[in-house]
Amino acid sequence: MIDQEEWGRRERLSPTLPLNLSPRLWHHLHMPKIHIPTPLRQYADKQSAVEVKAGSVGDALSDLVAQHPDLRRHLYTDDGKLRAFVNVYLNDEDVRYLQKEATAVKDGDTISIVPSIAGGR
């Protein structure tokens, strides 16, 4: 049972913090998340999404490849540019129509990597 003093301490730390959640874990709950497409999951420890520390889409992608270096060759050219067939969306908005890799990212945002699909006759 939480006593009145503990209740007050938690309330001062964060008025919206659930009582059963440690304040030091709070910052991990809403980090930006990158959704990994199925063909690339084998290079990201088979994860469907990876949490990243980032202030921009470029920072997020950099953190992703820092965590999973095998993804770099699939996402970037040898000169460090995002490959032409790699589409990146921030909360369902194509970043090419925002500020590209400079697009700001905030806690709770989702970034999706969507490889282009070619085909047909």
Secondary structure, DSSP 4 states (H G I P E B T S, - for coil): ---HHHHHHHHHH-TTS-TTS-GGGGGGTT--EEEPPGGGGGGTTT-SEEE---SBHHHHHHHHHHH-GGGHHHHB-TTSPBPTTEEEEETTEEGGGTTGGG-B--TT-EEEEEE------
